[in-house]
Each structure stands twice: as structure tokens, then as C-alpha cells.
Amino acid sequence: MTENKSKEKFMANPVERHDTAAWRADIKELKSESKVAVPTEDSVSEAKDWVDTNSLS
């Protein structure tokens, strides 16, 4: 397994960054116990409009 050291180093790094994710943009509040983000009304409305215009049907 010594020949696979580069793969082990690469696998240790995270692939995605949630710091810049779109779903973190407009947070109205965080639930106290679960720390779940509650979006603003505008964010929900924009998300629904985006889904409706970009749907396959």
C-alpha cells in the first residue's frame, strides 16, 4: 500500500466548500437545537421561481 500515498493525501482534502454555497445566502434564523437554517420568504420565492422556469416538464 506504500505506492498509493498520493491518493491517500488527495482523499484527505474536502471536495466541496459550503462557505460559498448559494443556499447559505439569505438565512433568516437558525433553529436553536438542530442548527438548521431557515431561509427568508424572498429566498423561498426566488427558489420556487427558478425551479418552475427550469423544470423539464
C-alpha distance matrix in Angstrom:
0.0 3.8 5.5 5.7 7.6 10.8 10.5 10.0 13.0 15.0 14.7 16.1 19.3 22.0 23.1 26.8 29.4 32.2 34.3 35.9 36.0 39.4 39.8 40.0 43.0 46.1 45.5 48.7 47.4 44.5 45.0 45.2 43.1 40.5 40.3 40.7 42.3 45.7 46.5 50.0 52.5 52.3 48.5 48.9 51.7 49.8 46.8 49.1 50.9 47.6 46.5 50.0 50.2 46.6 46.6 46.3 49.4
3.8 0.0 3.8 5.5 6.0 9.4 10.5 10.0 12.1 14.5 15.1 16.1 19.0 22.2 23.5 27.1 29.5 32.5 34.3 35.9 36.4 39.9 40.5 40.4 43.3 46.5 46.0 49.3 48.0 45.3 46.0 46.1 44.2 41.7 41.2 41.8 43.2 46.7 47.4 50.8 53.4 53.0 49.3 49.9 52.8 50.7 47.8 50.4 52.0 48.7 47.8 51.3 51.3 47.9 48.1 47.9 51.2
5.5 3.8 0.0 3.8 5.8 8.0 9.1 10.1 12.0 13.6 14.7 16.4 18.8 21.9 22.6 26.4 29.0 32.1 34.0 35.1 35.6 39.0 39.9 40.1 42.8 46.1 45.9 49.3 48.3 45.7 46.6 47.0 45.3 42.6 41.9 42.2 43.3 46.7 47.1 50.4 52.9 52.3 48.6 49.3 51.9 49.6 46.8 49.3 50.7 47.3 46.4 49.9 49.7 46.1 46.4 46.0 49.4
5.7 5.5 3.8 0.0 3.8 5.6 5.6 6.7 9.1 10.3 11.0 13.0 15.4 18.3 19.0 22.7 25.4 28.5 30.5 31.7 32.0 35.4 36.2 36.4 39.2 42.4 42.2 45.7 44.7 42.1 43.0 43.5 41.7 38.9 38.3 38.5 39.6 43.0 43.4 46.7 49.2 48.6 44.9 45.5 48.1 46.0 43.1 45.6 47.1 43.7 42.8 46.3 46.2 42.6 42.9 42.7 46.0
7.6 6.0 5.8 3.8 0.0 3.8 5.5 5.1 6.4 8.7 10.0 11.0 13.4 16.7 18.0 21.6 23.9 27.1 28.7 30.1 30.8 34.3 35.2 35.0 37.8 41.0 40.7 44.1 43.1 40.5 41.5 41.9 40.3 37.7 36.8 37.3 38.3 41.8 42.3 45.5 48.2 47.6 43.9 44.8 47.6 45.4 42.7 45.4 46.9 43.5 42.9 46.5 46.4 43.0 43.5 43.6 47.0
10.8 9.4 8.0 5.6 3.8 0.0 3.8 5.4 5.1 6.2 8.6 10.1 11.5 14.8 15.6 19.2 21.5 24.9 26.5 27.5 28.3 31.7 32.9 32.9 35.4 38.8 38.8 42.3 41.5 39.2 40.5 41.1 39.8 37.0 35.9 36.1 36.8 40.2 40.3 43.4 46.1 45.3 41.6 42.6 45.2 42.8 40.2 43.0 44.3 40.8 40.4 44.0 43.6 40.2 41.0 41.1 44.6
10.5 10.5 9.1 5.6 5.5 3.8 0.0 3.8 5.4 5.1 6.0 8.6 10.4 13.1 13.5 17.3 20.0 23.2 25.2 26.2 26.5 29.9 30.8 31.0 33.7 37.0 36.9 40.5 39.6 37.2 38.3 39.1 37.6 34.7 33.8 33.8 34.6 37.9 38.2 41.4 43.9 43.2 39.5 40.2 42.8 40.6 37.8 40.4 41.8 38.4 37.7 41.3 41.1 37.7 38.1 38.1 41.6
10.0 10.0 10.1 6.7 5.1 5.4 3.8 0.0 3.8 5.5 5.2 6.4 9.3 12.2 13.6 17.2 19.6 22.5 24.4 26.0 26.4 29.9 30.5 30.4 33.3 36.5 36.0 39.4 38.3 35.7 36.6 37.0 35.4 32.7 31.9 32.3 33.4 36.8 37.4 40.8 43.4 43.0 39.3 40.1 42.9 40.9 38.1 40.7 42.4 39.2 38.5 42.1 42.2 38.9 39.3 39.6 42.9
13.0 12.1 12.0 9.1 6.4 5.1 5.4 3.8 0.0 3.8 5.5 5.3 7.2 10.8 12.5 15.9 17.8 21.0 22.4 24.0 24.9 28.5 29.4 29.0 31.7 34.9 34.6 38.1 37.1 34.6 35.9 36.3 35.0 32.4 31.2 31.7 32.5 36.0 36.4 39.6 42.4 41.8 38.1 39.2 42.0 39.8 37.3 40.2 41.7 38.5 38.1 41.8 41.8 38.6 39.3 39.8 43.3
15.0 14.5 13.6 10.3 8.7 6.2 5.1 5.5 3.8 0.0 3.8 5.4 5.7 8.7 9.4 13.1 15.4 18.7 20.4 21.5 22.2 25.7 26.8 26.7 29.2 32.6 32.6 36.1 35.4 33.2 34.6 35.4 34.2 31.4 30.0 30.1 30.6 34.0 34.1 37.2 39.9 39.1 35.4 36.5 39.1 36.8 34.3 37.1 38.5 35.1 34.8 38.4 38.2 35.0 35.8 36.3 39.7
14.7 15.1 14.7 11.0 10.0 8.6 6.0 5.2 5.5 3.8 0.0 3.8 5.5 7.5 8.6 12.1 14.8 17.6 19.8 21.2 21.4 24.8 25.4 25.5 28.4 31.5 31.2 34.7 33.7 31.2 32.3 33.1 31.6 28.7 27.7 27.8 28.7 32.0 32.5 35.8 38.4 37.9 34.2 34.9 37.7 35.7 32.9 35.6 37.3 34.1 33.4 37.1 37.2 34.0 34.5 34.9 38.3
16.1 16.1 16.4 13.0 11.0 10.1 8.6 6.4 5.3 5.4 3.8 0.0 3.8 6.5 9.2 12.2 14.0 16.7 18.5 20.4 21.0 24.6 25.1 24.6 27.6 30.6 30.0 33.3 32.1 29.6 30.7 31.1 29.7 27.1 26.0 26.5 27.5 31.0 31.7 35.0 37.8 37.5 33.9 34.8 37.8 35.9 33.3 36.1 37.9 34.9 34.4 38.2 38.5 35.4 36.1 36.9 40.2
19.3 19.0 18.8 15.4 13.4 11.5 10.4 9.3 7.2 5.7 5.5 3.8 0.0 3.8 6.4 9.2 10.7 13.8 15.3 17.0 17.9 21.6 22.3 21.8 24.5 27.7 27.5 30.9 30.1 27.8 29.3 30.0 29.0 26.3 24.7 25.0 25.5 29.0 29.3 32.4 35.3 34.7 31.1 32.3 35.2 33.0 30.6 33.7 35.2 32.1 32.0 35.8 35.8 32.9 33.9 34.9 38.2
22.0 22.2 21.9 18.3 16.7 14.8 13.1 12.2 10.8 8.7 7.5 6.5 3.8 0.0 3.8 5.8 7.5 10.3 12.4 14.1 14.4 18.1 18.7 18.3 21.2 24.3 24.0 27.5 26.7 24.5 26.0 27.0 26.1 23.2 21.6 21.6 22.0 25.4 25.7 28.8 31.6 31.1 27.5 28.6 31.5 29.4 26.9 30.0 31.6 28.6 28.4 32.2 32.5 29.6 30.5 31.7 35.0
23.1 23.5 22.6 19.0 18.0 15.6 13.5 13.6 12.5 9.4 8.6 9.2 6.4 3.8 0.0 3.8 7.0 10.0 12.4 13.1 13.0 16.4 17.4 17.7 20.3 23.6 23.8 27.4 27.1 25.2 26.9 28.3 27.6 24.4 22.7 22.1 22.1 25.2 25.0 28.1 30.6 29.8 26.1 27.1 29.7 27.4 24.9 27.8 29.2 26.0 25.8 29.5 29.5 26.5 27.5 28.5 31.9
26.8 27.1 26.4 22.7 21.6 19.2 17.3 17.2 15.9 13.1 12.1 12.2 9.2 5.8 3.8 0.0 3.8 6.5 9.1 9.6 9.3 12.7 13.7 13.9 16.5 19.9 20.1 23.8 23.7 22.0 23.9 25.6 25.2 22.0 20.0 19.1 18.8 21.7 21.4 24.3 26.9 26.1 22.4 23.5 26.2 23.9 21.5 24.6 26.0 22.9 22.9 26.7 26.8 24.0 25.2 26.6 29.9
29.4 29.5 29.0 25.4 23.9 21.5 20.0 19.6 17.8 15.4 14.8 14.0 10.7 7.5 7.0 3.8 0.0 3.8 5.5 6.6 7.2 11.0 12.1 11.4 13.9 17.2 17.5 21.2 21.1 19.7 22.0 23.5 23.6 20.7 18.2 17.6 16.8 19.8 19.4 22.2 25.0 24.1 20.6 22.2 24.9 22.7 20.7 24.1 25.5 22.7 23.1 26.9 27.0 24.6 26.1 28.0 31.2
32.2 32.5 32.1 28.5 27.1 24.9 23.2 22.5 21.0 18.7 17.6 16.7 13.8 10.3 10.0 6.5 3.8 0.0 3.8 5.5 5.0 8.7 8.9 8.0 10.9 14.0 13.9 17.6 17.4 16.0 18.4 20.2 20.4 17.5 14.9 14.0 13.0 16.1 15.8 18.7 21.6 21.0 17.5 19.0 22.0 20.1 18.1 21.5 23.2 20.7 21.1 24.9 25.4 23.4 24.7 27.0 29.9
34.3 34.3 34.0 30.5 28.7 26.5 25.2 24.4 22.4 20.4 19.8 18.5 15.3 12.4 12.4 9.1 5.5 3.8 0.0 3.8 5.8 9.0 9.8 7.6 9.7 12.9 13.1 16.7 16.8 15.9 18.7 20.3 21.1 18.7 15.5 15.1 13.6 16.5 15.9 18.3 21.5 20.6 17.4 19.6 22.4 20.4 19.0 22.7 24.0 21.8 22.8 26.4 26.7 25.0 26.8 29.3 32.2
35.9 35.9 35.1 31.7 30.1 27.5 26.2 26.0 24.0 21.5 21.2 20.4 17.0 14.1 13.1 9.6 6.6 5.5 3.8 0.0 3.8 6.5 8.6 7.3 8.3 12.0 13.3 17.0 17.9 17.6 20.6 22.6 23.7 21.1 18.0 16.9 14.8 17.0 15.6 17.6 20.4 19.0 15.8 18.2 20.5 18.1 16.9 20.6 21.5 19.1 20.5 24.0 23.8 22.2 24.3 26.8 29.9
36.0 36.4 35.6 32.0 30.8 28.3 26.5 26.4 24.9 22.2 21.4 21.0 17.9 14.4 13.0 9.3 7.2 5.0 5.8 3.8 0.0 3.8 5.5 5.7 7.5 10.9 12.1 15.9 16.8 16.4 19.1 21.6 22.4 19.5 16.7 14.9 12.9 14.9 13.4 15.8 18.3 17.1 13.6 15.4 17.9 15.6 13.9 17.5 18.7 16.2 17.2 20.8 21.0 19.2 21.1 23.6 26.5
39.4 39.9 39.0 35.4 34.3 31.7 29.9 29.9 28.5 25.7 24.8 24.6 21.6 18.1 16.4 12.7 11.0 8.7 9.0 6.5 3.8 0.0 3.8 5.4 5.6 8.8 10.8 14.3 16.0 16.4 19.1 22.0 23.2 20.3 17.6 15.3 12.6 13.7 11.4 13.2 15.3 13.7 10.2 12.3 14.4 11.9 10.5 14.2 15.2 12.8 14.2 17.7 17.8 16.5 18.6 21.5 24.2
39.8 40.5 39.9 36.2 35.2 32.9 30.8 30.5 29.4 26.8 25.4 25.1 22.3 18.7 17.4 13.7 12.1 8.9 9.8 8.6 5.5 3.8 0.0 3.8 5.6 7.5 8.4 11.9 13.2 13.3 15.7 18.8 19.9 17.0 14.4 11.8 9.1 10.2 8.3 10.9 13.2 12.5 8.8 10.2 13.1 11.5 9.6 13.0 14.9 13.1 13.9 17.4 18.3 17.2 18.7 21.7 24.1
40.0 40.4 40.1 36.4 35.0 32.9 31.0 30.4 29.0 26.7 25.5 24.6 21.8 18.3 17.7 13.9 11.4 8.0 7.6 7.3 5.7 5.4 3.8 0.0 3.8 6.1 6.5 10.2 11.2 11.3 14.3 16.9 18.4 15.9 12.8 10.9 8.0 9.8 8.4 10.8 13.9 13.4 10.2 12.3 15.2 13.8 12.6 16.1 17.9 16.4 17.5 20.8 21.7 20.8 22.4 25.5 27.8
43.0 43.3 42.8 39.2 37.8 35.4 33.7 33.3 31.7 29.2 28.4 27.6 24.5 21.2 20.3 16.5 13.9 10.9 9.7 8.3 7.5 5.6 5.6 3.8 0.0 3.8 6.3 9.7 11.8 13.0 16.3 19.0 21.0 18.9 15.6 13.8 10.3 11.0 8.5 9.6 12.5 11.1 8.4 11.4 13.7 12.0 11.8 15.4 16.5 15.3 17.2 20.2 20.6 20.2 22.4 25.6 27.9
46.1 46.5 46.1 42.4 41.0 38.8 37.0 36.5 34.9 32.6 31.5 30.6 27.7 24.3 23.6 19.9 17.2 14.0 12.9 12.0 10.9 8.8 7.5 6.1 3.8 0.0 3.8 6.4 9.2 11.3 14.5 17.4 19.8 18.1 14.9 13.0 9.2 8.7 5.9 6.1 9.3 8.5 6.5 9.6 11.9 11.1 11.5 14.7 16.0 15.7 17.5 20.1 21.0 21.2 23.1 26.6 28.4
45.5 46.0 45.9 42.2 40.7 38.8 36.9 36.0 34.6 32.6 31.2 30.0 27.5 24.0 23.8 20.1 17.5 13.9 13.1 13.3 12.1 10.8 8.4 6.5 6.3 3.8 0.0 3.8 5.6 7.5 10.8 13.6 16.1 14.6 11.5 9.8 6.0 5.8 4.6 6.1 9.8 10.5 8.6 10.6 13.6 13.7 13.5 16.3 18.3 18.1 19.3 22.0 23.4 23.5 24.9 28.4 30.0
48.7 49.3 49.3 45.7 44.1 42.3 40.5 39.4 38.1 36.1 34.7 33.3 30.9 27.5 27.4 23.8 21.2 17.6 16.7 17.0 15.9 14.3 11.9 10.2 9.7 6.4 3.8 0.0 3.8 7.2 10.0 12.7 15.7 14.9 12.2 10.7 7.4 5.6 5.3 5.1 8.7 10.3 9.7 11.2 13.9 14.8 15.1 17.3 19.3 19.9 21.1 23.3 25.0 25.5 26.7 30.3 31.6
47.4 48.0 48.3 44.7 43.1 41.5 39.6 38.3 37.1 35.4 33.7 32.1 30.1 26.7 27.1 23.7 21.1 17.4 16.8 17.9 16.8 16.0 13.2 11.2 11.8 9.2 5.6 3.8 0.0 3.8 6.6 8.9 12.1 11.7 9.0 8.4 6.0 5.3 7.3 8.5 11.8 13.8 12.8 13.8 16.9 17.9 17.7 19.8 22.2 22.6 23.3 25.7 27.7 27.9 28.9 32.3 33.6
44.5 45.3 45.7 42.1 40.5 39.2 37.2 35.7 34.6 33.2 31.2 29.6 27.8 24.5 25.2 22.0 19.7 16.0 15.9 17.6 16.4 16.4 13.3 11.3 13.0 11.3 7.5 7.2 3.8 0.0 3.8 6.1 8.7 8.1 5.3 5.4 4.6 6.0 9.0 11.3 14.5 16.6 15.0 15.5 19.0 19.9 19.0 21.1 23.9 23.9 24.2 26.9 29.0 28.8 29.4 32.6 34.1
45.0 46.0 46.6 43.0 41.5 40.5 38.3 36.6 35.9 34.6 32.3 30.7 29.3 26.0 26.9 23.9 22.0 18.4 18.7 20.6 19.1 19.1 15.7 14.3 16.3 14.5 10.8 10.0 6.6 3.8 0.0 3.8 5.8 5.7 4.8 5.2 6.6 7.3 11.1 13.4 16.1 18.7 17.2 17.0 20.5 21.9 20.6 22.3 25.4 25.6 25.4 27.9 30.4 30.2 30.4 33.5 34.7
45.2 46.1 47.0 43.5 41.9 41.1 39.1 37.0 36.3 35.4 33.1 31.1 30.0 27.0 28.3 25.6 23.5 20.2 20.3 22.6 21.6 22.0 18.8 16.9 19.0 17.4 13.6 12.7 8.9 6.1 3.8 0.0 3.8 6.0 5.7 8.0 9.8 11.0 14.6 16.7 19.5 22.1 20.7 20.7 24.2 25.5 24.3 26.0 29.1 29.3 29.1 31.7 34.1 33.8 34.1 37.1 38.3
43.1 44.2 45.3 41.7 40.3 39.8 37.6 35.4 35.0 34.2 31.6 29.7 29.0 26.1 27.6 25.2 23.6 20.4 21.1 23.7 22.4 23.2 19.9 18.4 21.0 19.8 16.1 15.7 12.1 8.7 5.8 3.8 0.0 3.8 5.8 8.3 11.2 12.9 16.6 19.2 21.8 24.5 22.7 22.3 26.0 27.2 25.6 27.2 30.5 30.4 29.8 32.5 35.1 34.5 34.4 37.2 38.4
40.5 41.7 42.6 38.9 37.7 37.0 34.7 32.7 32.4 31.4 28.7 27.1 26.3 23.2 24.4 22.0 20.7 17.5 18.7 21.1 19.5 20.3 17.0 15.9 18.9 18.1 14.6 14.9 11.7 8.1 5.7 6.0 3.8 0.0 3.8 5.4 9.0 11.2 14.7 17.8 20.4 22.8 20.6 20.1 23.9 24.9 22.9 24.5 27.9 27.5 26.7 29.6 32.1 31.3 31.1 33.8 35.2
40.3 41.2 41.9 38.3 36.8 35.9 33.8 31.9 31.2 30.0 27.7 26.0 24.7 21.6 22.7 20.0 18.2 14.9 15.5 18.0 16.7 17.6 14.4 12.8 15.6 14.9 11.5 12.2 9.0 5.3 4.8 5.7 5.8 3.8 0.0 3.8 6.4 9.3 12.5 15.6 18.6 20.6 18.4 18.5 22.2 22.9 21.2 23.3 26.4 25.9 25.6 28.6 30.8 30.0 30.3 33.1 34.7
40.7 41.8 42.2 38.5 37.3 36.1 33.8 32.3 31.7 30.1 27.8 26.5 25.0 21.6 22.1 19.1 17.6 14.0 15.1 16.9 14.9 15.3 11.8 10.9 13.8 13.0 9.8 10.7 8.4 5.4 5.2 8.0 8.3 5.4 3.8 0.0 3.8 6.5 9.6 13.1 15.8 17.8 15.3 15.1 18.9 19.6 17.7 19.6 22.8 22.4 21.9 24.9 27.1 26.4 26.6 29.5 31.0
42.3 43.2 43.3 39.6 38.3 36.8 34.6 33.4 32.5 30.6 28.7 27.5 25.5 22.0 22.1 18.8 16.8 13.0 13.6 14.8 12.9 12.6 9.1 8.0 10.3 9.2 6.0 7.4 6.0 4.6 6.6 9.8 11.2 9.0 6.4 3.8 0.0 3.8 6.3 9.7 12.7 14.4 12.0 12.3 16.0 16.5 15.0 17.3 20.2 19.9 19.9 22.8 24.9 24.4 25.0 28.2 29.7
45.7 46.7 46.7 43.0 41.8 40.2 37.9 36.8 36.0 34.0 32.0 31.0 29.0 25.4 25.2 21.7 19.8 16.1 16.5 17.0 14.9 13.7 10.2 9.8 11.0 8.7 5.8 5.6 5.3 6.0 7.3 11.0 12.9 11.2 9.3 6.5 3.8 0.0 3.8 6.8 9.4 11.7 9.9 9.8 13.3 14.6 13.5 15.3 18.2 18.6 18.7 21.2 23.4 23.5 24.1 27.4 28.6
46.5 47.4 47.1 43.4 42.3 40.3 38.2 37.4 36.4 34.1 32.5 31.7 29.3 25.7 25.0 21.4 19.4 15.8 15.9 15.6 13.4 11.4 8.3 8.4 8.5 5.9 4.6 5.3 7.3 9.0 11.1 14.6 16.6 14.7 12.5 9.6 6.3 3.8 0.0 3.8 6.6 8.2 6.1 6.7 10.1 11.0 10.4 12.5 15.0 15.4 16.1 18.5 20.4 20.7 21.7 25.2 26.5
50.0 50.8 50.4 46.7 45.5 43.4 41.4 40.8 39.6 37.2 35.8 35.0 32.4 28.8 28.1 24.3 22.2 18.7 18.3 17.6 15.8 13.2 10.9 10.8 9.6 6.1 6.1 5.1 8.5 11.3 13.4 16.7 19.2 17.8 15.6 13.1 9.7 6.8 3.8 0.0 3.8 5.4 5.2 6.5 8.8 10.1 10.8 12.6 14.5 15.5 16.8 18.6 20.3 21.3 22.6 26.2 27.3
52.5 53.4 52.9 49.2 48.2 46.1 43.9 43.4 42.4 39.9 38.4 37.8 35.3 31.6 30.6 26.9 25.0 21.6 21.5 20.4 18.3 15.3 13.2 13.9 12.5 9.3 9.8 8.7 11.8 14.5 16.1 19.5 21.8 20.4 18.6 15.8 12.7 9.4 6.6 3.8 0.0 3.8 5.5 5.2 6.2 8.7 9.9 10.7 12.4 14.3 15.5 16.6 18.5 20.0 21.1 24.9 25.4
52.3 53.0 52.3 48.6 47.6 45.3 43.2 43.0 41.8 39.1 37.9 37.5 34.7 31.1 29.8 26.1 24.1 21.0 20.6 19.0 17.1 13.7 12.5 13.4 11.1 8.5 10.5 10.3 13.8 16.6 18.7 22.1 24.5 22.8 20.6 17.8 14.4 11.7 8.2 5.4 3.8 0.0 3.8 5.5 5.1 6.1 8.5 9.9 10.5 12.2 14.2 15.3 16.5 18.2 19.8 23.6 24.5
48.5 49.3 48.6 44.9 43.9 41.6 39.5 39.3 38.1 35.4 34.2 33.9 31.1 27.5 26.1 22.4 20.6 17.5 17.4 15.8 13.6 10.2 8.8 10.2 8.4 6.5 8.6 9.7 12.8 15.0 17.2 20.7 22.7 20.6 18.4 15.3 12.0 9.9 6.1 5.2 5.5 3.8 0.0 3.8 5.4 5.2 6.1 8.6 9.9 10.5 12.2 14.2 15.5 16.3 18.0 21.7 23.0
48.9 49.9 49.3 45.5 44.8 42.6 40.2 40.1 39.2 36.5 34.9 34.8 32.3 28.6 27.1 23.5 22.2 19.0 19.6 18.2 15.4 12.3 10.2 12.3 11.4 9.6 10.6 11.2 13.8 15.5 17.0 20.7 22.3 20.1 18.5 15.1 12.3 9.8 6.7 6.5 5.2 5.5 3.8 0.0 3.8 5.5 5.1 6.2 8.6 9.9 10.6 12.2 14.3 15.3 16.3 20.0 20.8
51.7 52.8 51.9 48.1 47.6 45.2 42.8 42.9 42.0 39.1 37.7 37.8 35.2 31.5 29.7 26.2 24.9 22.0 22.4 20.5 17.9 14.4 13.1 15.2 13.7 11.9 13.6 13.9 16.9 19.0 20.5 24.2 26.0 23.9 22.2 18.9 16.0 13.3 10.1 8.8 6.2 5.1 5.4 3.8 0.0 3.8 5.5 5.2 6.2 8.6 10.0 10.6 12.4 14.2 15.4 19.2 19.7
49.8 50.7 49.6 46.0 45.4 42.8 40.6 40.9 39.8 36.8 35.7 35.9 33.0 29.4 27.4 23.9 22.7 20.1 20.4 18.1 15.6 11.9 11.5 13.8 12.0 11.1 13.7 14.8 17.9 19.9 21.9 25.5 27.2 24.9 22.9 19.6 16.5 14.6 11.0 10.1 8.7 6.1 5.2 5.5 3.8 0.0 3.8 5.4 5.1 6.1 8.6 9.9 10.6 12.1 14.1 17.8 19.0
46.8 47.8 46.8 43.1 42.7 40.2 37.8 38.1 37.3 34.3 32.9 33.3 30.6 26.9 24.9 21.5 20.7 18.1 19.0 16.9 13.9 10.5 9.6 12.6 11.8 11.5 13.5 15.1 17.7 19.0 20.6 24.3 25.6 22.9 21.2 17.7 15.0 13.5 10.4 10.8 9.9 8.5 6.1 5.1 5.5 3.8 0.0 3.8 5.5 5.1 6.2 8.6 10.0 10.5 11.9 15.6 17.0
49.1 50.4 49.3 45.6 45.4 43.0 40.4 40.7 40.2 37.1 35.6 36.1 33.7 30.0 27.8 24.6 24.1 21.5 22.7 20.6 17.5 14.2 13.0 16.1 15.4 14.7 16.3 17.3 19.8 21.1 22.3 26.0 27.2 24.5 23.3 19.6 17.3 15.3 12.5 12.6 10.7 9.9 8.6 6.2 5.2 5.4 3.8 0.0 3.8 5.4 5.1 6.1 8.6 9.9 10.5 14.2 14.8
50.9 52.0 50.7 47.1 46.9 44.3 41.8 42.4 41.7 38.5 37.3 37.9 35.2 31.6 29.2 26.0 25.5 23.2 24.0 21.5 18.7 15.2 14.9 17.9 16.5 16.0 18.3 19.3 22.2 23.9 25.4 29.1 30.5 27.9 26.4 22.8 20.2 18.2 15.0 14.5 12.4 10.5 9.9 8.6 6.2 5.1 5.5 3.8 0.0 3.8 5.5 5.1 6.2 8.5 10.0 13.7 14.3
47.6 48.7 47.3 43.7 43.5 40.8 38.4 39.2 38.5 35.1 34.1 34.9 32.1 28.6 26.0 22.9 22.7 20.7 21.8 19.1 16.2 12.8 13.1 16.4 15.3 15.7 18.1 19.9 22.6 23.9 25.6 29.3 30.4 27.5 25.9 22.4 19.9 18.6 15.4 15.5 14.3 12.2 10.5 9.9 8.6 6.1 5.1 5.4 3.8 0.0 3.8 5.5 5.3 6.0 8.4 12.0 13.6
46.5 47.8 46.4 42.8 42.9 40.4 37.7 38.5 38.1 34.8 33.4 34.4 32.0 28.4 25.8 22.9 23.1 21.1 22.8 20.5 17.2 14.2 13.9 17.5 17.2 17.5 19.3 21.1 23.3 24.2 25.4 29.1 29.8 26.7 25.6 21.9 19.9 18.7 16.1 16.8 15.5 14.2 12.2 10.6 10.0 8.6 6.2 5.1 5.5 3.8 0.0 3.8 5.6 5.2 5.8 9.5 10.9
50.0 51.3 49.9 46.3 46.5 44.0 41.3 42.1 41.8 38.4 37.1 38.2 35.8 32.2 29.5 26.7 26.9 24.9 26.4 24.0 20.8 17.7 17.4 20.8 20.2 20.1 22.0 23.3 25.7 26.9 27.9 31.7 32.5 29.6 28.6 24.9 22.8 21.2 18.5 18.6 16.6 15.3 14.2 12.2 10.6 9.9 8.6 6.1 5.1 5.5 3.8 0.0 3.8 5.7 5.6 9.1 9.3
50.2 51.3 49.7 46.2 46.4 43.6 41.1 42.2 41.8 38.2 37.2 38.5 35.8 32.5 29.5 26.8 27.0 25.4 26.7 23.8 21.0 17.8 18.3 21.7 20.6 21.0 23.4 25.0 27.7 29.0 30.4 34.1 35.1 32.1 30.8 27.1 24.9 23.4 20.4 20.3 18.5 16.5 15.5 14.3 12.4 10.6 10.0 8.6 6.2 5.3 5.6 3.8 0.0 3.8 5.8 8.8 9.7
46.6 47.9 46.1 42.6 43.0 40.2 37.7 38.9 38.6 35.0 34.0 35.4 32.9 29.6 26.5 24.0 24.6 23.4 25.0 22.2 19.2 16.5 17.2 20.8 20.2 21.2 23.5 25.5 27.9 28.8 30.2 33.8 34.5 31.3 30.0 26.4 24.4 23.5 20.7 21.3 20.0 18.2 16.3 15.3 14.2 12.1 10.5 9.9 8.5 6.0 5.2 5.7 3.8 0.0 3.8 6.6 8.8
46.6 48.1 46.4 42.9 43.5 41.0 38.1 39.3 39.3 35.8 34.5 36.1 33.9 30.5 27.5 25.2 26.1 24.7 26.8 24.3 21.1 18.6 18.7 22.4 22.4 23.1 24.9 26.7 28.9 29.4 30.4 34.1 34.4 31.1 30.3 26.6 25.0 24.1 21.7 22.6 21.1 19.8 18.0 16.3 15.4 14.1 11.9 10.5 10.0 8.4 5.8 5.6 5.8 3.8 0.0 3.8 5.7
46.3 47.9 46.0 42.7 43.6 41.1 38.1 39.6 39.8 36.3 34.9 36.9 34.9 31.7 28.5 26.6 28.0 27.0 29.3 26.8 23.6 21.5 21.7 25.5 25.6 26.6 28.4 30.3 32.3 32.6 33.5 37.1 37.2 33.8 33.1 29.5 28.2 27.4 25.2 26.2 24.9 23.6 21.7 20.0 19.2 17.8 15.6 14.2 13.7 12.0 9.5 9.1 8.8 6.6 3.8 0.0 3.8
49.4 51.2 49.4 46.0 47.0 44.6 41.6 42.9 43.3 39.7 38.3 40.2 38.2 35.0 31.9 29.9 31.2 29.9 32.2 29.9 26.5 24.2 24.1 27.8 27.9 28.4 30.0 31.6 33.6 34.1 34.7 38.3 38.4 35.2 34.7 31.0 29.7 28.6 26.5 27.3 25.4 24.5 23.0 20.8 19.7 19.0 17.0 14.8 14.3 13.6 10.9 9.3 9.7 8.8 5.7 3.8 0.0
